[in-house]
Amino acid sequence: MTSLRPYLIWFAIAVVLAIGAIRVMQWVRDHPEHFPGARFEFSQPQGWATHRKLMNFASDDAACFAAFDRAKAGYERRPVVGTGQCRASQRMVLTGNRFVPTMRPARAAPGCAVTAAMVLWNRDVVQPAAQKYFGQKVVELENLGAYNCRKIAGREALSQHSTANAIDISAFILADGTRITLINDWTPGDKRGEFLREIRDGSCDLFSTVLSPDHNEAHANHFHFDMAARTAGWSVCR
């Protein structure tokens, strides 16, 4: 019996490890939002891997549009524009307002990755905050555009707008017609300012770059959101 004891110990360890591995696999299967290798679905809640998956969409047109197809989201894919570093191949416009409030002007066509992040931002951040502060939905988003082949102000690097991998949001229209603008309502002290700051803060886990009026004067009238790819997936939120 003594000679079997080491084998029994190792067998017990193997059983414990096997049970642990099964439980880990079960957890991963039940929580794909936390696992980078799991396929992204719009029906999933946000998780540890959500931002990484959204960021990867910026360089994988097929995977990004496939996610919208699986969600049965109506959209129009816009023609590729530009060349070289200003080539934008992911431009899209969602049809209807099931995933994102109506965009004004409607011609803005951000890239698929940015649009995917906006869907989660609307679902998990914008609409809950609108209900919290105003008891109603946001029904329209005013924007300042998505595609613009240009450099970042004061720098030599190209803006993410150069590939439509960005969108600038300037105002939110509530169901009763109330218009909340960054240029007029960012000042803290009332619920409009608190609403704008809450939805800014809630966007930081989704977009790679979030720039607000707190960043500089150039962003006094809008939020800049983009899905820039960065080493280790780090983000900027100001």
Order of alpha helices (4+ residues) and beta strands (2+ residues): alpha-alpha-alpha-beta-beta-beta-alpha-alpha-beta-beta-beta-alpha-alpha-beta-beta-beta
